[in-house]
Amino acid sequence: MKSLGVIETRGWVAAIQAVDAACKAAGVTCIGYRKPGSGLVSVCFEGEISAIHTAIERGVAVAGAEHTVKSLVIARPERCVVEALSNLKGNPPPAKKAAEQVVIPAPEPIVP
């Protein structure tokens, strides 16, 4: 993971607005969300550091100060941080490698 960005909001609607604005503002990927309770929603992004900064600023601006609890940007997060985020909701499971297909040629017909 290159860089990590997080926006924590009060309420699901504010989180959706923040994600939409952040992803449209810069080339970042939303890697998932967590709902810790009490109406809070934390949304995580990954991408280049400059894109993360732009995305987080835009997401916070759109969600509004009254709905934004906290935001942060981490450049080159440690492996333990990345592992802690591996169980986020909305985070697709790692792609499984397709099994190699073995093609068996059809036998040639016997001609008398």
N, C-alpha and C positions, 0 to 999 in steps of 0.2 A: 504494500500500500504506500503510495507516494505521500499523500497528506490526508488528514482527516478533519472534517468539519462537523459540528453538532449544533443544532438549534433546538432548544427546549421551549415549548409553548404551553399555555393554559388552553386546553381544548383541542379537539380533533380538527375542527374547521380551520383554525389558525395554523395548525401544522400542515394541512393540505395546501393552504395558500402559500406558506413559506417554501414548501417543497417545489411547488409549481414555479414560483418566481425564481428560486435558486437555480433550478435545472435549466430554465430558459435564459438566465442571465449569463451563465458560464458553462463550459464543458465539464460538468461534474456528474457523478452517478450517485443516486440515492441508494445506499446499501442496506437500508432497513430502518426500523423504528422500534422504540420500546415505550411501553406505557407503565411507568413506575407507580402510578396511583394518584389519587387526589386530583384527577383531571389533567395531569401532566402528560405530555407526549414529547419524547426526545427523538429527533430524526437525525440520521447520520449520513454523511456524504464522503466520497473519496474523489481525488483528482489531483491535478497540479496545484501547488501552493497558491499561485496567483489566482487561479480559477476558484479555488476554495474561498479565498478572501472575498472575491467579488460576489460569489454565490451566497455566502453567509450574510454579507452586508445587505444584499437585495432581499433575501428571505426575511431577515429581521425587520427591514423597512416595511415590507408588505404585511407581515403578521401584525405589526404595530407594537408600540411600547407596552400597551396595556395587556397584550397577550404573550409577549416574549418574556420568558423567565431568565434565560441565560443562553449564551452562545460561546463557542470556542473553536479555535483552529489549532491543530497540532501538525507541524511539519515532521515528516518521517517518524510516525509513531513507533514505539517499541513493540516487539513481537507480542509481549504479554497483553498490551492494549488491544491489538488486532485480534488476538485469541479471545479476549473477553467480549468482543463484539461479534463473534462468529455465530451466536445464537439469536441475533436480532430477528424480530418478526419481519416478514416481507423480504428477508434475505434469501435469495434462491440457493438451494443446496449446490455444492460443487458439481459441475458437469461430469457425468460418468463417461469414461472413455468407451467409445463404441467397440464392441467386440469385432475382431477381424473376421470378415466373412471368408470362408474357404469355398472356393468354386471348384466343384468336381466336374470335369468335362463329361459329357454324355458319351457312352461307348459308341464306337463306329459300328454301323450295321455290317453284318457278315454277308458278303456277296458270294454265292457259290460259283 
